Amino acid sequence: MKAYIDIQPEVRDALAAGRPVVALESTVISHGLPYPDNLKTAEMMEKTVRQNGAVPATMGLLEGRIVVGLSDAQIERLAKDKHVAKVSRADFGPVLTSKQTGATTVAATMMVSASVGIRFFATGGIGGVHRGAQSTFDISADLYDLSRTPVAVICAGPKAVLDIGLTLEVLETLGVPILGYGTTQLPAFYYADSGYSLNFSCNTPAELAQVAHTHWNLSLRSGLLITNPPPPKVAMNREKTESIIEEALRAAELIGVRGKTVTPFLLSQVLALSNGKTLKVNVALLKSNAKLAAQTAVEFAKQSGV
C-alpha cells in the first residue's frame, strides 16, 4: 500500500519525529453530512486536533493516489463533489486504477493509518451489523478491520441505525477491546446509553494511552475501540431516536435500498425526521472525538518517551 500513498510534509515530519498524529476519515465529508456543514465540520475537526497538541491527517483518494493529510483545497473538493466513491478495503484497487475521487471509510482509514504508522483515529461512529442482517448478511468491514489493524478508533460507538447487540457480539468474537471514556455504558452515536454495559472504562486520556501501550506491547494486532458518549447538551433521547430510526428503516425497505447506500440513506432520513437535530449531535460528537483522540495521542507519545 505504501507505494500508492502520498504523505503531506507536516504529517510525514511528525511521524518521523514520533510526534502525535490523528487520522481523520473523509466519508463523513462526502457521504455523512450535507454541504456546507461537511466542509465546516472537517475544518473544525482539524482545528480541534491542532488545539489539543496533535497533527491532523485527513485522508482521501485523488488521481490514483492515497493522500494522507489532505490540503484545504482537497477537502473542499471532497465536500463539493457529488460523485465521490465510498472506499472500504475492497475498493482500493478499482478506485485507484480508475483514478476516481474516493473518500475513506473507517475500515479504509484504519488500513492507511496502520500502513504509515498512525495509531489514533477520530471518527463519528463505526459501522457494524445492520438490523435484519440475519437475512441480508449486511455487516460492515469496519468490524473485521478493527480485529486486524493496530489503530485505536475514538468514536461515539456504533451508529444508532445498526443492531447494537449483534455488533457487540461480533466485536467480542473478533477479540476487539472496547473502552468507555468516562462511562460504563456503550453509547450509540446519537444517544449516550445504548442499554448495553461495557466491561472496561477509563477516565483520562492518560489511562486510555496506557491501555493502548499494554495492548500493543502484548503483540496483539487488533485495534481498540474507544467509545466517547456524545456531549450531554446535544445527546438525544433513546426512545424518541429509535422511533425515528424505525421510520427511516421502513422507508429504506420500501424503496429497496441495499449495500453501501444503506447507511447514508438512513442518516439522511433520520436527519430530516429529526428536523435537523441529528446534525447538531453529529457535529458536536465529531469535535469531542477529535479532541479526545488528540489528547490520547499526546499522552501516548509522552509514554513512549517522545
FENSULMO-V45892 format. One line per field, one symbol per residue. ss: DSSP state (a for helix, b for strand, c for the rest). psi: psi as a letter, one per 30 degrees, with the letter a starting at -180 (. if undefined). burial: 1 if it has 16 or more other C-alpha atoms within 10 Angstrom, else 0. A space follows every 10 residues. Layout:
# FENSULMO-V45892
ss->???
psi->???
burial->???
This chain:
# FENSULMO-V45892
ss->caaabbbcaa aaaaaaaccc bbbbccaaaa aaccccaaaa aaaaaaaaaa acccbbbbbb bbccbbbbcc caaaaaaaaa ccccbbbcaa aaaaaaaacc cbbbcaaaaa aaaaaacccb bbcccbccbb ccaaaaccbc aaaaaaaacc cbbbbccbcc cbcaaaaaaa aaaaccbbbb bcccbccbcc bcccccbccb bbccaaaaaa aaaaaaaccc cccbbbbccc cccccccaaa aaaaaaaaaa aaaaaccccc aaaaaaaaaa aaacccaaaa aaaaaaaaaa aaaaaaaaaa aaaccc
psi->effgkjkkee eeeeeefglk kkkklfefef fellkgeeee eeeeeeeeee fgglkkikll kkhgkjkjik leeeeeeeef kghkkjjaef feeeeeefhk kkkkaeeeee eeeeefgkfk kkadlllbkl kgffffgjkk feeefefgji kkjjlhakkf fljeeeeeee eeefhjkkkk jglgkklhdf lfjffklkfk llfleeeeee eeeeeffggk glakjjkjkk keffklkeee eeeeeeeeee eeeefhklbf feeeeeeeee eefghfefee eeeeeeeeee eeeeeeeeee eeffg.
burial->0000101000 1100100111 1111111111 1110101110 1101111111 0111111111 1101111111 0001111111 0001111110 0100110001 1111111111 1110010111 1111111111 1000000111 1111111111 1111111111 1111011101 1001111111 1011111111 1111000100 1100111111 1100100000 1111111111 1001110100 1001100110 0100000000 0111111111 1011001110 1111111111 1111111111 000000
